[in-house]
Amino acid sequence: MALTKRSDVGRKLTIAEMDGNWDHVVALVDAINANLPTALEITNVTQSADGSTFTLWRSDGLPLGPITIPDAVFEFVGEWAASTGYSVNNWFTYERAGLYRVVQNHVSELSFDPTEENSDGRYYGLVMELFSGSAVKTVATTSYSPVLLDANRYIRFTNATSCLVTIPLNADVEFPTGTELHGRQAGAGQVSVEGDVGVTINASRPDYGTETPWQGANFTLKKVDTNTWDFIGPGSESTA
């Protein structure tokens, strides 16, 4: 039985013709319900001996596959470089401090930030720390705020006038508790250490500050709590 359409007969359909159309549709639906396919389950998964493919086995005994398992291709591209195009799964090192994997395709900025991200997440993932603490860094400016890559580094402050070192909030730079920052007044300018608002710096002894007392003085800052650091080393006397 075929459906009767107004465009074919050129007039309004009669009641009998409309009922006939509905009867036809109902018969088709009943036929579909009476012949619904039997649901199949996956009963087993097997893998090839070399690990390159896997097969899904259905409950009727028939296989789906073998299906090729894709391989992630990793490429070591050497030392990180600024203004460079990086692709997912590129691996690189940065100043001997860490081995990193690229998580998103992007063009690098002018300076390396391991926490750099966009709305889809971070650009880099740390694979492993390499020679943490072995790198030497020179700071010649009159002010400086440590970054995550400074963790356990040795920093030489060489400004001839002074340098104010401001320790950032944990919310801004998340140094792990136990991190040490090592510094030296390598220039004639005194190095002063202070905490950002909400950060406490504990002096090494009462009545002494957190400023280097002479050229050549070495000091260490050790993170002992979320926003608390201990200043270890000689400090300038603040009270006679």
DASULGI-V600653 format. One record per residue. N is the residue number from 1. RES is the residue in one small letter. SS is DSSP state (A for helix, B for strand, O for the rest). PHI is phi as a letter, one per 20 degrees, with the letter a starting at -180 (none if undefined). PSI is psi in whole degrees, -180 to 180 (* if undefined). Layout:
N|RES|SS|PHI|PSI + N|RES|SS|PHI|PSI
This chain:
1|m|O|none|134 + 2|a|O|d|155 + 3|l|O|f|143 + 4|t|O|e|122 + 5|k|O|d|142 + 6|r|A|g|-35 + 7|s|A|f|-24 + 8|d|A|e|-39 + 9|v|A|e|-16 + 10|g|O|m|29 + 11|r|O|a|174 + 12|k|O|f|147 + 13|l|O|f|147 + 14|t|O|f|167 + 15|i|A|f|-40 + 16|a|A|f|-40 + 17|e|A|f|-41 + 18|m|A|f|-44 + 19|d|A|f|-38 + 20|g|A|f|-39 + 21|n|A|f|-45 + 22|w|A|f|-42 + 23|d|A|g|-38 + 24|h|A|f|-43 + 25|v|A|f|-43 + 26|v|A|f|-40 + 27|a|A|f|-39 + 28|l|A|f|-43 + 29|v|A|f|-42 + 30|d|A|f|-38 + 31|a|A|f|-38 + 32|i|A|f|-46 + 33|n|A|f|-31 + 34|a|A|f|-14 + 35|n|O|c|37 + 36|l|O|f|139 + 37|p|O|f|149 + 38|t|O|f|129 + 39|a|O|f|137 + 40|l|O|d|143 + 41|e|O|d|158 + 42|i|B|e|119 + 43|t|B|e|-19 + 44|n|B|a|154 + 45|v|B|c|127 + 46|t|B|c|155 + 47|q|B|c|145 + 48|s|O|f|161 + 49|a|O|f|-34 + 50|d|O|e|0 + 51|g|O|m|11 + 52|s|O|e|-19 + 53|t|B|c|162 + 54|f|B|c|159 + 55|t|B|c|135 + 56|l|B|e|128 + 57|w|B|d|127 + 58|r|B|e|166 + 59|s|O|f|-16 + 60|d|O|e|7 + 61|g|O|n|-4 + 62|l|O|e|147 + 63|p|B|e|155 + 64|l|B|d|110 + 65|g|B|p|-166 + 66|p|B|f|147 + 67|i|B|d|129 + 68|t|B|f|132 + 69|i|O|e|119 + 70|p|O|f|146 + 71|d|O|d|133 + 72|a|O|f|130 + 73|v|O|d|118 + 74|f|O|d|137 + 75|e|B|c|120 + 76|f|B|e|123 + 77|v|B|d|9 + 78|g|B|n|-147 + 79|e|B|f|142 + 80|w|O|g|143 + 81|a|O|c|148 + 82|a|O|f|154 + 83|s|O|l|45 + 84|t|O|c|140 + 85|g|B|f|126 + 86|y|B|d|146 + 87|s|O|d|157 + 88|v|O|g|134 + 89|n|O|m|11 + 90|n|B|f|140 + 91|w|B|d|144 + 92|f|B|b|164 + 93|t|B|d|160 + 94|y|B|c|112 + 95|e|O|l|38 + 96|r|O|m|9 + 97|a|O|e|-31 + 98|g|B|a|158 + 99|l|B|d|127 + 100|y|B|c|152 + 101|r|B|d|137 + 102|v|B|f|127 + 103|v|O|e|-28 + 104|q|O|c|143 + 105|n|O|f|133 + 106|h|B|a|169 + 107|v|B|d|127 + 108|s|O|f|155 + 109|e|O|e|-175 + 110|l|O|f|-24 + 111|s|O|c|150 + 112|f|O|e|129 + 113|d|O|c|111 + 114|p|O|f|-15 + 115|t|O|d|8 + 116|e|O|g|138 + 117|e|B|b|169 + 118|n|B|c|-163 + 119|s|O|f|-19 + 120|d|O|e|-4 + 121|g|B|p|-166 + 122|r|B|f|155 + 123|y|O|e|-29 + 124|y|B|c|150 + 125|g|B|c|131 + 126|l|B|f|120 + 127|v|B|e|-48 + 128|m|B|a|151 + 129|e|B|f|142 + 130|l|O|d|-90 + 131|f|O|d|54 + 132|s|O|g|129 + 133|g|O|n|-14 + 134|s|O|e|-21 + 135|a|O|f|144 + 136|v|B|d|135 + 137|k|B|c|143 + 138|t|B|d|131 + 139|v|B|c|121 + 140|a|O|d|3 + 141|t|O|e|172 + 142|t|O|e|-5 + 143|s|B|b|150 + 144|y|B|b|141 + 145|s|O|c|119 + 146|p|O|g|146 + 147|v|O|d|171 + 148|l|A|g|-35 + 149|l|A|f|-10 + 150|d|A|f|-8 + 151|a|O|g|124 + 152|n|O|m|18 + 153|r|O|e|165 + 154|y|B|d|118 + 155|i|B|d|127 + 156|r|B|d|119 + 157|f|B|e|117 + 158|t|O|d|5 + 159|n|O|f|139 + 160|a|O|f|-16 + 161|t|O|d|-61 + 162|s|B|a|169 + 163|c|B|b|125 + 164|l|B|e|117 + 165|v|B|d|120 + 166|t|B|d|120 + 167|i|B|e|123 + 168|p|O|f|161 + 169|l|O|f|150 + 170|n|O|g|-33 + 171|a|O|f|-24 + 172|d|O|e|-43 + 173|v|O|c|112 + 174|e|O|e|73 + 175|f|O|f|135 + 176|p|O|f|145 + 177|t|O|g|134 + 178|g|O|o|-11 + 179|t|O|f|143 + 180|e|B|c|138 + 181|l|B|d|122 + 182|h|B|d|131 + 183|g|B|c|162 + 184|r|B|b|135 + 185|q|B|f|92 + 186|a|O|e|-20 + 187|g|O|d|-175 + 188|a|O|f|-21 + 189|g|O|f|136 + 190|q|B|f|144 + 191|v|B|d|121 + 192|s|B|d|136 + 193|v|B|d|129 + 194|e|B|b|162 + 195|g|B|e|148 + 196|d|O|f|168 + 197|v|O|g|122 + 198|g|O|n|-4 + 199|v|O|d|132 + 200|t|B|d|132 + 201|i|B|d|116 + 202|n|B|e|122 + 203|a|O|f|163 + 204|s|O|f|-21 + 205|r|O|b|158 + 206|p|O|g|147 + 207|d|O|m|14 + 208|y|B|c|149 + 209|g|O|e|-164 + 210|t|O|d|48 + 211|e|B|c|145 + 212|t|O|f|137 + 213|p|O|e|-14 + 214|w|O|a|161 + 215|q|O|f|132 + 216|g|O|o|-7 + 217|a|O|f|136 + 218|n|B|d|149 + 219|f|B|b|162 + 220|t|B|c|138 + 221|l|B|d|124 + 222|k|B|d|128 + 223|k|B|e|119 + 224|v|B|d|-11 + 225|d|B|b|180 + 226|t|O|g|-48 + 227|n|O|c|38 + 228|t|B|c|131 + 229|w|B|c|147 + 230|d|B|d|132 + 231|f|B|e|121 + 232|i|B|d|120 + 233|g|B|p|180 + 234|p|O|f|139 + 235|g|O|c|158 + 236|s|O|f|141 + 237|e|B|f|127 + 238|s|O|d|-16 + 239|t|O|c|130 + 240|a|O|f|*
